[in-house]
Amino acid sequence: MSNNYTRHVLASKAEQLTADYKTRNPNYKTHKGMDFIDYAGKCVITAVADGVVDSCRSDVIGVDHKYNTAGNYVRIKHPNGIYTRYLHLETGSVCVKTGQSVKAGAKLGMMGNTGDSYGKHLHFDVCVAGVYVDPLPYLTGAKGFGTNTAQQPADEDEPAYPELRKGDKVILAKAPLYAASTSSKKANTVTGTYYIYADGIINGRIRITTPKGCADCTGWVNAADCKTDKPAPTQTTALKVGDRVRVRDGALTYSGEWLSNWVYDTVFDVQQVGTLSKQDYIVIGLNGQVTAGMRAEDLIKM
């Protein structure tokens, strides 16, 4: 039972933990979230906090350990670069849409056994600035979700900021560099070409890295100091099998999974074109091997 939780991911408020977050789980050290079953057996999944549905899917049928590992899911964007995910939902049960504002406690769908799953359960995780973090403090209330202004997330309410995503190249000119998003004292001044290390503008700042992408070489700069020459995405409605494409910097897979950094620097072949949930769905790969399923708008035709 979750008697110490102040926020809940199940309508019954009777979460029973079956697999913990990696630091508390010696047998599953790579687990990015917490797995729950419903102690009361009702299995209704609910939003843990206010936000906007960033992406969702409801048409995965059954278990898939390779391509659609998230199964049916809902991904919610909260203020300050925080995202929550609810994975492995029952086929056809997702009852929200991308772009929809939701309140804490809103029904998202039903617990299921889809994707990379070995039984009916909910996988819940929290991602902050592109890094999966321990969900427990967010469930207990020790950590919050920003201002909960779902209509204006923190990284969208400053029109002066360019659109910045993980992997984007940015040009800095004598920009103050900080050790953290909350630091008041600058650590250095940087000039030249850098890359966005992770999604999410926090306190007006974003994390950057050197071209080598090393976490030890990162720091925080003011988002307004970042200049980008990122081209507008090419129209992709005419994509067909055999076309050559590049993945737009910072894009996620169709099912909301993060991609390895090398993917953004690689040209792929279009292997399949279709439509899922009224969105263009493109399968890309190399040498006949599937790499990922992507949204058409996240691909740039070469």
GIMOBEL-V31631 format. One record per backbone hydrogen bond with DSSP energy under -0.5 kcal/mol. NH is the residue of the N-H (numbers start at 0). CO is the residue of the C=O. If there is no record, write none. Layout:
# GIMOBEL-V31631
nh->(NH/NH)
co->(CO/CO)
This chain:
# GIMOBEL-V31631
nh->(4/5/6/10/12/15/16/17/18/21/23/24/27/30/33/34/35/36/38/38/40/44/44/45/46/50/51/52/53/53/54/56/61/63/68/70/71/72/73/74/75/76/77/77/78/81/81/82/83/84/85/86/87/88/89/91/92/94/98/99/101/104/105/107/108/110/111/111/114/115/116/120/121/122/123/123/124/125/126/127/128/130/132/137/138/138/139/140/141/142/147/149/151/155/156/158/160/163/166/167/169/170/171/174/176/177/182/186/187/189/191/193/194/195/196/197/201/201/204/205/207/208/212/216/217/218/219/220/222/224/225/226/226/238/241/242/244/245/246/246/247/250/252/253/255/262/263/264/265/267/268/269/270/270/271/273/275/278/280/281/282/283/283/284/285/288/290/291/293/295/297/298/299/300/301)
co->(1/138/138/43/9/36/14/34/34/30/20/21/24/27/123/18/121/15/13/36/37/42/108/8/105/101/76/99/51/74/74/72/59/114/66/67/88/56/85/54/83/51/75/81/144/77/78/126/75/124/73/122/69/71/109/57/89/107/52/96/50/46/102/44/44/42/87/120/61/68/114/111/35/86/33/121/84/132/82/130/80/127/125/134/134/135/135/136/136/136/144/147/148/152/152/156/157/161/195/164/193/226/191/189/187/219/179/176/176/174/171/169/208/167/206/206/199/204/201/220/218/194/209/213/214/207/177/205/203/221/222/170/224/235/269/239/267/299/262/265/297/247/256/292/252/259/260/261/262/244/284/242/268/282/282/280/278/275/273/293/271/281/291/268/288/285/283/283/281/279/294/295/245/298/243)
